[in-house]
Amino acid sequence: MNIKDLANAINGKLVGNDDFFSIDGFTGKITFLNDAHTGDIVIRESIDPAGVEIAFDKNIACLITPDAKEGTVETAERLNFPLIIIEDIETAKEFVSKLSEKQNSKEKTGLVHKVGDKLIPGDVSIGGIADKITFLNRDDADAENTYVEELEDINDLAKAVEGKLVGNDEFFSIDGFTGKFTFLNDAHTGDIVIRHWINATGVEIAFDKNIACLITQTPKDGAIELAERLNFPLIITDKIELANAYALSHTIKKYSPDSTNVVITGTNGKSTTSHLIYHILNNAGYHVLTNTDSESEFNTLIDPMVSKLISDEVVANGKLDYLVIEVSEVQGWLDKLMKNHAALMSEAIKPEVGVITNIAMDHIGLVNSIEDVFDEIKAVPKAIGGGVTVLNHDDELVLKLDAENPFYTSMSPLAEENSVYFDGENIIYEGNSILTVDELPFKGSHFIQNILSAVGACISLGIDINDIVDGVKSYKALNRRFAKLSDDPLIYDDFAHNPDGIKATISETLKLLPQNQKLHLACAIRGSRGVEINQLNVDALVESMTDDIVLYLSSSNDVVNDLNFVEDDEREVFFKTLDENNVEYVHFDNLKDCLTEVCNNAEADDVILLIGAQGMDPAESLLKEIK
């Protein structure tokens, strides 16, 4: 087909050259202007004179657009470059796509040459049809374009996330997929949006925003019907975690192919360990991104937030040296376990170093035994593969993990060659003290375990010991990680929200208590998490109680939302267990009332400890109002 026939077929007006511009005509490939090569056709929603000049320089076959900006036609005529101006872009897309399929269905040979198990890239032209063989291994890519594989077929995406495609069987935006996964409210033309659920209104918003496609686990209220009526691509998957893992993997390959990646998982200490690794690397002058920020709001991978953070950071500030990603050891959505979440996400990240802090009970309902937690974590070392896995030698279950290349940490001396440990006074590596206890940012044993994990990870990354030491010394703790809020009286605030965390935090605080003084312990009951985890938490309180502790409970109705509201049975399990064990306590519906009572009762030399998750988060700001 010549270009005049093409223009007639799509009801377009041809200006400039009346032949395809490239000497070999149309290659059979429709692509984007920035990716185009000799003989390709580019269809764009609009084009300006600069775009025509780029197309001219790239020697593409022709440009097709419904919107030629001022001066565009004149530029095409001046350069004698073929420009087809159309009225209906969808008709043009459909016709040219069919033309491309027809042309590319011709027999082609000699496109791929194997050397060992690698594909050698190259451009092969047979009968005027050029096929680009892209790099399939990022190590084979050249310095200017280290990752050139692009997601071009929506059907491949649907297959990868085990989804069913409804509506359009092509990406909706004219330029296909931008490479960015994001949220609906932040989406732009060509982005892909991943949502746990979507309704018809969401589909309509996506349609208006001209995004590439939607991926969801739960379509609601006519979403499927509207997608079909609008001919908008909607992928429905039973496992939304597959979509988020795919997004993470694709984003890292596209935006950060050369970064060295670290994953941190385990029941306790993930956030502190992740943030300390980030701080050490950042303090040493590297460009680092972590999903654990000072508020710890982005530390899960149940949505495309981390993928968005990576792409946004690289676009704004350039290539990353390191990615430090916290991965939940157990994850779920609406009380449904996302099986093997930690291993799935670790495999997507492909870390050079992984850290497993400990294995303990949490997330009751998603898992129901310590064996279930172990099952969720045990595949992580396999995902790390030949990379280094930093393991807590003091945890019996962690020691059962099968790691190919382990590095151990311990609160006691170790004989293992690849290890770092604390001897009670110093952190020891290769027989030498690298940090004294007085140089550590916190002294609690469970926090020293986190420091050891971070130090072990950075040693495994090959970071200079002096940089590691400087990073640890200068570290400031994350929000609500045994944070000192006041000296008069002494007030500590900690995120402890599961049995091991509660016991460890109370134990460390009692060490700070002056003789004959009281520890005023305010505990926020976990809301909307079920009876089981609250039973374990109150059992941990009972086990930790001494005559020096005064216990206060809060349901925190004044500060939590519906997702964290304390149900009657969650509150009653606390009351029943404490009463059965003759533990005295006082309960408050509102957190502000609870904190007011604590402050009124505490003497100057007493110590106040605040523990809990969302129900205790606003405590620091409330204390400022009270005091």
Number of C-alpha atoms within 10 A of each C-alpha: 8 11 21 15 11 17 20 13 13 22 16 22 15 23 17 19 18 17 17 23 25 20 13 17 22 26 24 24 25 20 18 16 20 11 11 19 22 21 25 28 26 23 22 21 13 14 20 15 17 12 18 23 16 14 26 21 11 18 19 27 29 28 25 26 21 19 16 20 12 11 11 20 23 13 19 22 14 11 14 16 28 26 30 27 22 21 14 13 20 12 14 22 17 12 15 20 15 13 18 17 13 11 15 16 10 10 7 14 9 8 16 15 12 9 8 6 6 13 16 15 17 14 12 17 16 15 11 15 19 22 17 14 17 17 20 15 13 16 12 15 15 11 8 6 12 19 23 17 16 13 14 16 13 22 16 12 17 19 13 12 22 17 23 14 22 16 19 18 17 18 24 25 21 21 19 22 22 17 19 23 31 23 17 20 11 11 19 20 20 22 27 25 26 26 21 17 15 22 16 17 14 18 25 16 14 26 21 11 18 19 26 30 29 27 27 21 19 15 22 14 11 13 20 22 16 18 21 14 11 14 16 28 26 31 28 23 22 14 16 25 27 21 29 26 24 22 27 27 20 22 23 22 20 20 23 24 20 17 19 18 24 29 28 29 27 25 21 24 21 27 26 24 28 29 26 28 29 28 23 25 23 17 18 16 11 14 18 22 24 23 25 25 17 15 11 15 9 17 20 18 22 23 23 24 20 25 24 18 17 23 22 14 16 15 10 9 9 13 18 20 18 21 22 27 29 29 25 24 29 26 22 17 12 6 14 11 15 19 16 18 25 27 23 20 25 28 21 21 26 19 24 19 27 31 29 25 27 24 23 22 21 25 21 21 16 19 21 14 14 15 14 13 23 22 16 23 25 20 20 28 27 17 21 25 18 15 21 23 31 28 26 27 21 16 14 11 17 21 15 11 19 14 23 14 15 23 25 24 30 21 19 14 16 19 11 12 11 17 25 29 28 24 16 12 11 17 25 20 21 13 13 10 15 16 19 14 15 11 15 19 16 19 12 16 16 18 22 20 22 23 25 26 33 29 29 27 29 22 18 20 18 8 15 11 14 10 17 24 16 15 21 21 16 15 17 16 17 18 16 24 20 23 19 15 18 14 11 13 15 19 21 22 24 23 21 25 23 24 21 19 23 21 20 17 25 22 15 16 18 17 9 12 17 12 9 8 15 21 25 22 22 26 28 26 28 27 25 16 19 17 21 15 21 25 20 19 27 22 18 19 22 16 12 16 16 13 8 15 20 20 19 20 23 25 27 28 18 13 18 19 13 9 10 19 21 24 16 12 13 22 20 14 19 21 18 13 16 17 12 8 11 10 16 12 15 13 19 17 14 18 26 22 16 22 23 15 15 20 17 10 13 19 16 12 17 21 25 28 25 27 28 23 19 21 27 28 22 15 21 18 10 17 15 9 10 12 8
